[in-house]
Amino acid sequence: MTTVASGNGHESGACNPPIRPGTAPRTARGYASGKDDYLARLRKVEGQIRGLQKMIEAGAWCPDVIIQVASATRALQEVAAGLLSDHLQHCVVDAVRSSEAEGSHALDEVTGTIRQVIRL
């Protein structure tokens, strides 16, 4: 599979983290098979956010707005949980099978990601 460097230092079309010395490139994104589902979910969240803006503009009752904010937040958390699960099942498992060093590096990245998420 051919990979193309994007403007943000990541390679597109692969399960590649940012390019770092001493790591082997991976061949497919963990979410590739569910990409359409993730995009549909994110579009739904986008619609929820637009709805929230309209509620604020219309002067909706605060508890109603808060409930909708919580709903949008849960939807985004579900997307994040799904992406994390896909990453673990695809990219991390592949890295662990590749070598002990790759597996250790992949697990360290996941641990760092989880630390960032739970700091909410």
C-alpha positions as CSV (number, residue, x, y, z in Angstrom):
1,M,0.0,0.0,0.0
2,T,1.3,3.5,-0.8
3,T,1.2,6.1,1.8
4,V,1.3,9.8,1.3
5,A,2.6,12.4,3.7
6,S,0.0,14.9,4.8
7,G,0.6,18.5,5.8
8,N,0.4,17.6,9.5
9,G,3.3,15.1,9.5
10,H,1.1,12.0,9.5
11,E,1.0,9.6,6.6
12,S,-2.5,9.1,5.1
13,G,-3.9,5.7,4.2
14,A,-2.1,3.8,7.0
15,C,-2.4,3.0,10.7
16,N,0.6,5.2,11.2
17,P,1.2,7.4,14.2
18,P,3.3,10.5,13.6
19,I,6.5,9.5,11.9
20,R,9.1,8.7,14.6
21,P,12.6,7.3,14.2
22,G,12.9,3.6,14.9
23,T,9.3,2.7,14.3
24,A,7.9,0.6,11.4
25,P,4.9,2.0,9.4
26,R,1.6,0.2,9.7
27,T,-0.6,-0.6,6.7
28,A,-4.2,0.3,7.5
29,R,-6.2,2.6,9.9
30,G,-7.9,0.6,12.6
31,Y,-11.2,2.4,11.9
32,A,-11.1,1.8,8.1
33,S,-13.9,-0.7,8.1
34,G,-16.2,1.6,10.2
35,K,-15.2,4.9,8.7
36,D,-18.7,5.6,7.3
37,D,-20.3,4.8,10.6
38,Y,-17.9,7.1,12.5
39,L,-18.6,9.9,9.9
40,A,-22.4,9.4,10.3
41,R,-22.1,9.6,14.1
42,L,-20.0,12.7,13.9
43,R,-22.5,14.3,11.5
44,K,-25.2,13.5,14.0
45,V,-23.2,15.2,16.8
46,E,-22.7,18.2,14.5
47,G,-26.4,18.4,14.1
48,Q,-26.9,18.2,17.8
49,I,-24.4,21.1,18.3
50,R,-26.3,23.2,15.7
51,G,-29.4,22.4,17.7
52,L,-27.8,23.6,20.9
53,Q,-26.8,26.9,19.2
54,K,-30.4,27.4,18.2
55,M,-31.6,26.6,21.7
56,I,-29.3,29.2,23.2
57,E,-30.4,31.7,20.5
58,A,-34.0,31.0,21.3
59,G,-33.5,31.4,25.0
60,A,-34.3,27.8,25.9
61,W,-34.6,26.7,29.5
62,C,-31.1,26.0,30.9
63,P,-31.8,22.5,32.1
64,D,-33.1,21.5,28.7
65,V,-29.9,22.9,27.1
66,I,-27.7,21.1,29.7
67,I,-29.5,17.8,28.9
68,Q,-28.8,18.2,25.2
69,V,-25.1,19.1,25.9
70,A,-24.8,15.9,27.9
71,S,-26.4,14.0,25.1
72,A,-23.9,15.4,22.6
73,T,-21.0,14.7,25.0
74,R,-22.1,11.1,25.4
75,A,-22.3,10.7,21.6
76,L,-18.7,12.0,21.2
77,Q,-17.6,9.7,24.1
78,E,-19.1,6.8,22.2
79,V,-17.1,7.7,19.1
80,A,-13.9,8.0,21.1
81,A,-14.6,4.6,22.8
82,G,-15.2,3.0,19.4
83,L,-12.0,4.5,17.9
84,L,-10.0,3.4,20.9
85,S,-11.4,-0.1,20.7
86,D,-10.7,-0.3,17.0
87,H,-7.2,1.0,17.6
88,L,-6.5,-1.6,20.2
89,Q,-7.9,-4.4,18.2
90,H,-6.2,-3.5,15.0
91,C,-3.1,-1.3,15.3
92,V,-2.0,-2.3,18.8
93,V,-2.5,-6.0,18.2
94,D,-0.5,-5.7,14.9
95,A,2.3,-3.9,16.7
96,V,2.4,-6.5,19.5
97,R,2.6,-9.2,16.9
98,S,5.3,-7.4,15.0
99,S,7.8,-7.1,17.8
100,E,8.1,-6.6,21.5
101,A,9.5,-3.1,21.0
102,E,6.7,-2.1,18.6
103,G,4.1,-3.6,21.0
104,S,5.6,-1.7,24.0
105,H,5.6,1.5,22.0
106,A,2.0,1.1,20.9
107,L,0.8,0.3,24.4
108,D,2.7,3.4,25.7
109,E,0.9,5.5,23.1
110,V,-2.5,4.1,24.1
111,T,-1.7,4.7,27.8
112,G,-0.9,8.3,27.0
113,T,-4.1,8.7,25.0
114,I,-6.2,7.3,27.8
115,R,-4.4,9.6,30.3
116,Q,-5.3,12.6,28.2
117,V,-8.9,11.5,27.8
118,I,-9.5,10.9,31.6
119,R,-8.2,14.3,32.5
120,L,-11.4,15.8,31.2
